[in-house]
Amino acid sequence: MTQALQAGAGTGRGAGAGSWVRRHRGWAATGVAAAAGLAVIIAGQLAPRGDAFPLSVHNAGPDGAKAVSRILGSHGVSVKDVGSFDQAIQALDDRPGATLLLYDRGGFLDGSQLAPLTSAAERVVLVTPRLGTLTALDAGIRQAGVVPDSSPLLEPGCGLPDATAAGPVSGEAGFVYDGGTVCYRPPGSTAGLLASTDGGALTVLGSAAAISNRALAENGHAALVLRTLGASRDLVWYLPGLADAGASESPQTLDELAPDWVAFLGPWLIFVAVLAMVWRGRRLGPLVFEPLPVVVKAAETAEGRARLYQDAHALDRARDNLRAGTLVRLAKALRLGAGATADDVTMAAARQLGRPAAEISALVNERPKNEARLVQWSQALEKLENEVRTR
């Protein structure tokens, strides 16, 4: 009997839960849909994202270089992507005669790191290198500015076979370099977008956009990049990061960069600031507390607005305000109500005074041409109001 009661109770609980779901199936479906949507959003946020680093061989975005890597691979060039200085050295040691692509946009590598890299590689291609990188390499190539906006398309203009075969390239947002064999020079400049040392051991390319997925198919970018990077069977692709910053040359602190006289200047400036605060404080006196808000009389407000109109020579604005005020007061005096028009007011005033309506209308609608006439006109309106009130 006990077992039967327990079974009945269990059945009742199950039936009650089922009946609740049937009664509230709309809310239950909404809850399930919301939970599923939340799960999809969380999964999307936690899913690993693609590489977004500029010129990364794994970045398929506009600024990436995945297209170059795939095309080089289809032409028999083995592209080795390395993520650190040690990996780059190891990859170059394992691949004699390899080409090194170095895009150090942050200037993380110092001279002690650049020397073994360049010596281990057969050919080095630098993409938009910084001044410190070129100075440390001391290969005779120097920075010479940027490509002018007036030169969006650059012709090879040199004897390098790779540049001649590639044809014109875009110089948009590019840098120019001087020294060695220079190609793609803007008009009137001796520096160019591409500079190479004798023998081609070091090549400097002043445009990162030419390698990117976005611009690879434009002009002669693809031909230039593939011929420059595909000269060797192996290509080591190295994009230094913050972890590769050279530890041998630690950056100087602010105390080391500041001159010796700064130690005296700081206390002196503090003393001068305190002296100025004391001087200004004594001159201005103590603070005066005044209760707010301040009540401004209507007459003062009207006079101030009139002076503003006078300074701005705003005759039309002053005339419109005077006319509107006169019509409102006349309508109130004649008991015409808030909905009365200007014609209603002039007609009622004419009947009240026994004067022609055209005369009243001409006075009310007049447009004074100068300030003197504006004063006379306002006096005439005031006289008209007084006559209406006294009748």
Secondary structure, DSSP 8 states (H G I E B T S, - for coil): -HHHHHHHHHHHHHHHHHHHHHHTHHHHHHHHHHHHHHHHHHHHHHS-----STT-TT--STT--HHHHHHHHHTT-EEEEE-SHHHHHHHHHHSTT-EEEE--TT----HHHHHHHHHH-SEEEEES--HHHHHHHTSS-EEEEE--TT-SEE---S--HHHHHH--EE-TT-EEEESSEEES--TT-S-BSEEE-GGGSEEEE--STTTSTTTTTSTTHHHHHHHHH-SSSEEEEE---GGG--SSS----HHHHS-TTHHHHHHHHHHHHHHHHHHHHHHH-S-----SS----HHHHHHHHHHHHHHHT-HHHHHHHHHHHHHHHHHHHTT--TT--HHHHHHHHHHHHT--HHHHHHHHT---SSHHHHHHHHHHHHHHHHHHHH-
